[in-house]
Amino acid sequence: MSGGVYKVIELVGTSTESWEAAAKSAIEAATATLQDIRVAEVVKMDVRLDQNKIVEYRTRLTVSFKYHKELSD
């Protein structure tokens, strides 16, 4: 029987430029420490305001990656 097990985590990336840049920031951070990332799904996008102006874009992602039992022990 073939198949796999995947772990899902939630990340929030931030950027002063755009939601896309915020998502990219989160993925880049994840790929620095996780192996076999398979899917990232945008869950929510919002902005942080200061004096009625957008100062930060935030993108919340769920990221799934392959679970390797030998790495978890």
N, C-alpha and C positions, 0 to 999 in steps of 0.2 A: 504494500500500500504506500503510495507516495503522497506527499502533502507537506505542508509547512505550518509553522506557528509564527505569528507576527505579533510584535508588541506595538502598541499605539501610545504615543505621548503627545502632549499639547505644548506648543511653544508660542511665544509672542515676540515678533520682531518689530523693531522701531526704526523710523527714519524721519529726517526733516524734509525729505524730498517727495516721497510718494508711498502709496500702499504696496506697490510692486517692489520698490526698494526695501521696504520693511520685510516683506515675505522673503526676498532674496537674502537678507541679513540673517533671518532665522534659519533658513536652509543651509547657508554657509557655516553657521555655528554648529548645526547638527552634523554636517558631514565631516567636521573636524574630529568628532568623537564617536560617531556611530558607524556601524558597518551595514551594508546591504539595505540602505533606505530604498523603499519601493514606491511609496505614494505619499504625497503631501496634499492636504485638502484645506482650503481656506474656509474657516468657520465663521469668522467675524472680522470686520474692519471698523475701526473707529479712529477718532482724532483727539488729541489733547489740545486744549485751548488756553491761551493766556491773553488777557485783555481783548477778548472777542476775536482773536486771530489764531489760525492754526499754527501750532509750533511743532507738532509731532504727529506723524501717521503711525498707526499701530495695526498690525495684521496678526490675527490669531490663527494658527495652523494646527491641524492634527497631522502627525507624521508617523508612518508605519515603517518598521524595519524588521528584517528576518531575525527571529530568536534563535540563537546558537547556544544550546545547552552547555557545551564545553566551555564557553566564555563566561557563563553565569556562575559557575562553581568556584 
